[in-house]
Amino acid sequence: MHATLPRLIATDFPALQRSRLEVLQANITLTCNQSCFHCHVASSPKRKEAMSHATLELLLQMLDQHPSIHTLDITGGAPELHPEFRWLVSEARKRNVTVLDRCNLTILSEPGQEDTAAFLAEQQVQVVASLPCYSAENVNAQRGDGVFEASIRGLKQLNALGYGQPGAGLELHLVYNPLGPSLPPSQQSLETAYKEQLQAHFGIQFNHLLTLANMPIQRFGSTLISKGQFEPYMQLLKSSFNAATLPGLMCLNTLSVDHLGQVHDCDFNQQLQLPLGDARQPVHLQELLDVELNGRPIRVADHCYGCTAGQGSSCGGALTG
C-alpha cells in the first residue's frame, strides 16, 4: 500500500485550536467482517488489533474525570467484534453518556451477533450505519457482493426494534460516501432521496443521512496514487475549501483514541499516526486524565481539506447547509 503521509504533511491549512472536550471517540478494534477499498482505517477480517481491558478502563476514567464529555463514539473495524464491546457500552451507559455505535449493518447477520441489535436497543445506543448508496449495484461494487442485501436485512432488524421510528427515541443515522474521488452531493437533497427510495422499495425508515468525503489516506489514498488520481483529488479538495466549515470541525471538541490507547486529534490523524497537537511523540490516554485541553493546538495536514471541502465533512456529516 502506498504511503500518503509524505504527500500530506507539508500544508498551508489554517491553524486550529481545541475547544471544550465533548466527544471521546474510541477505535476499539481493527477487525472487521468487510474489507472496503475506501476504508480509511484499512480494517479487514485479517486484522486482529484490539483495545486491551486496561485501556477500555481508561476510557471510562476519562468519562468520570471529564464531565464535559457527553458522548462515547465507538468505532472500528466492526466494534461489535471486540469481545468486550457490550461491557464497554453498558458501563458507559451507566454513566449517563450518549453512546454511538458505528455499525456496518452486515455485522448484524454474522454468527454470534444475532442479538446485537436487541442489545443496542436495550442500551439505547445511537446507531450510525454505513450505507454508501440506496442502490444494490453501487453498494456491492464498493463493498462486495451481497453487502447491500445484508445491509437491508440489518436495517429491517433495527426498524423492527424501533430504530428510526418516530417517537421511539432510538436514533438510526445512515452514512453516505462517494464511490470515487468526488465530493458528496447536498446532504439534505440526498437524505430526501434515500428516505424515498428505502421506504418505497424496502419499507425502511431512518432519522438522518450523514454525508462524508473520502479521505486521501490508507486504502483510498493508496488507490488514488496507483491510478494517478491523488493530486487531482487533492486539488479538488483545496479548490472547494469552505471557511464556514471550520467552527464545526470534529477535531475541535473530540479526542480520537486508537486501540493502543494513543490519542490523536481526529480519526484521520490516528490512521496517519500523527501525535496529538504539537507533541513530537505519541501521547497516551493515561497522560490526559487530569489535563485540560481547551486552547491547545490541533495537528493539521493537507488531508484536513477533506473535512472543509464543499458542505464540509465530519463524523457527524455535513458542516454547512
Secondary structure as UniProt FT lines:
FT   HELIX           5..8
FT   STRAND          16..17
FT   STRAND          23..27
FT   TURN            37..38
FT   TURN            40..41
FT   TURN            45..46
FT   HELIX           53..65
FT   TURN            67..68
FT   STRAND          71..75
FT   HELIX           79..81
FT   TURN            83..84
FT   HELIX           85..94
FT   TURN            95..96
FT   STRAND          98..103
FT   HELIX           106..109
FT   TURN            111..112
FT   TURN            114..115
FT   HELIX           116..122
FT   TURN            123..124
FT   STRAND          126..130
FT   HELIX           136..143
FT   TURN            145..146
FT   HELIX           147..160
FT   TURN            161..164
FT   TURN            166..167
FT   STRAND          172..176
FT   HELIX           187..202
FT   STRAND          208..211
FT   HELIX           218..226
FT   TURN            227..228
FT   HELIX           230..239
FT   HELIX           243..248
FT   HELIX           250..252
FT   STRAND          254..257
FT   TURN            259..260
FT   STRAND          262..264
FT   HELIX           267..271
FT   TURN            272..273
FT   TURN            277..278
FT   STRAND          283..284
FT   HELIX           285..288
FT   TURN            289..290
FT   TURN            294..295
FT   STRAND          297..298
FT   HELIX           302..307
FT   TURN            310..311
FT   TURN            315..316
//
